[in-house]
């Protein structure tokens, strides 16, 4: 098997050229990535067949981190394993599946779910996280995949407690830029025509979105939309605050995929409090399923609409198998009149 270790803050590793650099450490810190070839030929010849490849990722969950460590709740951050999965896929694409670096990676869909909440509770000690990942190449052109699918199981301190998945597509430079330009033009024209103008009544306190530091607040307070506010809530997204968080983007002017997960959590906590009276410090984003429909442009106003999904016929809050209250939400990220992502999410009240 091939083993890669990425210490922080440098990019050095145990592999030698021409190996691609391992996963980027600024977000993930010190971590290990192990390739587990499915055949002896892959191990001996360093040749990777165009079939599913298995990897193991391990790291310590960070305590001192400007985002992951800034929480008023007692849960480990769901964003960490999702980012580890995404970066593992990018590394596997370049290192094992010969995807050219000139092809632009695009997240087509992604999901994450907490399956055992007790394990996600932070006990104040260093915890280890591990992902067992299966990466499958798809959509071959000339023997090179145009996409990857990945499914992963998540364990914390040796106990399985979650799942994650994603689908990446790789676009040629010309196709990528033409898609970006078309979407940007449509958004800018619709904003100029008066669509997507949202003025927030204020900014939430950090603890309302699960943080302590005001610099990590990415959304404004919501507006009720529709007749008498019955169509849900709309949250403006603070583009400047999002840029300062320095999520890792795949290109300098990309809106990073992880931004959508972090904003989903923040609007989810706010919406659960607004709609069902949840307490943010005891609430957790327990399920997240995203489908991306276009590129979000950093220079165009972005907002998120939230509507409550499945609910009981008697109007009472839904509950999970353990009897804990759960709110099902449907999120849409919009620029002008263009929807760039649709997300289904669950927020659970741990009580």
Secondary structure, 3 states (H helix, E strand, C coil): CEEEEECCCCCCCCCCCCCCCCCCHHHHCCEEEEEECCCHHHHHHCCCCCCCEEEEEEEECCCCCCCCCCCCCCECCHHHHHHHHHHHHHHHHHHCCCCCCCCEEEEEEEEEEECCHHHHECCCCCCEEEEEEEEEEEEEECCEEEEEEEEEEEEECCEEEEEEEEEEEEECHHHHHHHHHHHHHHHHHHHHCCCCCCCCCCECCHHHHCCCCHHHCCEECCEECCHHHCCCEEEEECHHHHHHCCCCCCCCCECCHHHHHHHHHHHHHHHHHHHHCCCHHHEEEEEEEEEECCCCECCCCCEEEEEECCCCCCCCCEECCCCCEEEEEEEEEEECCEEEEEEEEEEEECC
